[in-house]
Amino acid sequence: MLEDQEDNIEAVAARLRRVRTVLGLSKKDFAERAGIGEQVYGPFENANRELSLNAAKKLRRTYGLSLEFMYFGKIDDLPHRIASVL
């Protein structure tokens, strides 16, 4: 479940990967639409680096992902098109 392990780096990475897959975007497209370089975004999704607040805010603005979802797995405030598939 996406709420398991809360802000564990692997859990955050899995949530990002799942949303990107639901939206049908490549890692490159997902990152670039949010104004994040693929080189910067990749380590977040691969659990090689903790998701930065700056990147999280860009993902929030672009995709409506709440900080509560990205860091803690709470789906309550996600856009319906994403929440309904998760």
VMD Tcl script that draws the C-alpha trace (Angstrom):
set ca {
  {0.00 0.00 0.00}
  {1.22 3.50 -0.82}
  {0.76 4.69 2.78}
  {3.09 2.02 4.15}
  {6.51 3.15 5.33}
  {5.47 6.81 5.18}
  {8.52 8.88 4.22}
  {10.90 5.98 3.68}
  {12.98 6.86 0.59}
  {11.88 3.71 -1.25}
  {8.21 4.39 -0.49}
  {8.48 7.98 -1.77}
  {10.18 6.69 -4.94}
  {7.46 4.06 -5.44}
  {4.71 6.69 -5.11}
  {6.39 8.95 -7.69}
  {6.87 6.02 -10.08}
  {3.24 4.92 -9.66}
  {1.84 8.40 -10.39}
  {4.07 8.78 -13.44}
  {2.90 5.39 -14.71}
  {-0.76 6.26 -14.08}
  {-0.28 9.45 -16.12}
  {1.38 7.47 -18.90}
  {4.49 9.64 -18.99}
  {8.12 8.76 -19.46}
  {10.47 9.74 -16.66}
  {11.88 12.47 -18.92}
  {8.45 13.93 -19.80}
  {7.19 13.74 -16.22}
  {10.25 15.60 -14.93}
  {10.47 18.19 -17.68}
  {6.77 19.14 -17.53}
  {7.35 19.98 -13.88}
  {10.46 22.01 -14.68}
  {12.83 19.45 -13.21}
  {15.70 18.06 -15.23}
  {15.62 14.33 -15.82}
  {19.11 14.07 -14.28}
  {17.78 15.67 -11.09}
  {14.47 13.77 -11.00}
  {15.80 10.28 -11.78}
  {17.53 9.72 -8.42}
  {14.29 10.60 -6.58}
  {12.31 7.95 -8.43}
  {15.14 5.42 -8.20}
  {15.44 5.92 -4.41}
  {19.04 7.08 -4.74}
  {18.28 10.51 -3.28}
  {15.59 11.91 -1.00}
  {12.93 14.00 -2.73}
  {13.83 17.66 -2.24}
  {11.22 20.13 -1.10}
  {11.91 22.26 -4.17}
  {11.21 19.35 -6.52}
  {8.15 18.31 -4.49}
  {6.72 21.83 -4.81}
  {7.20 21.73 -8.59}
  {5.44 18.35 -8.78}
  {2.65 19.76 -6.63}
  {2.16 22.76 -8.92}
  {2.26 20.69 -12.11}
  {0.38 17.53 -11.16}
  {-1.58 18.48 -8.04}
  {0.35 15.99 -5.91}
  {0.12 17.01 -2.29}
  {3.19 17.01 -0.09}
  {1.21 14.72 2.23}
  {0.95 12.19 -0.60}
  {4.53 12.38 -1.82}
  {6.11 12.19 1.63}
  {3.51 10.25 3.61}
  {1.27 8.43 1.12}
  {-1.97 10.20 2.03}
  {-4.24 10.14 -1.04}
  {-7.07 12.32 0.33}
  {-6.06 15.49 -1.51}
  {-4.92 14.00 -4.81}
  {-6.66 14.89 -8.08}
  {-9.45 12.38 -8.71}
  {-7.90 11.11 -11.97}
  {-4.85 9.96 -10.02}
  {-6.47 8.91 -6.74}
  {-9.08 6.75 -8.47}
  {-6.37 4.59 -10.05}
  {-4.12 4.29 -7.01}
}
mol new
graphics top color blue
foreach p $ca { graphics top sphere $p radius 0.5 }
foreach p [lrange $ca 0 end-1] q [lrange $ca 1 end] { graphics top cylinder $p $q radius 0.2 }
display resetview
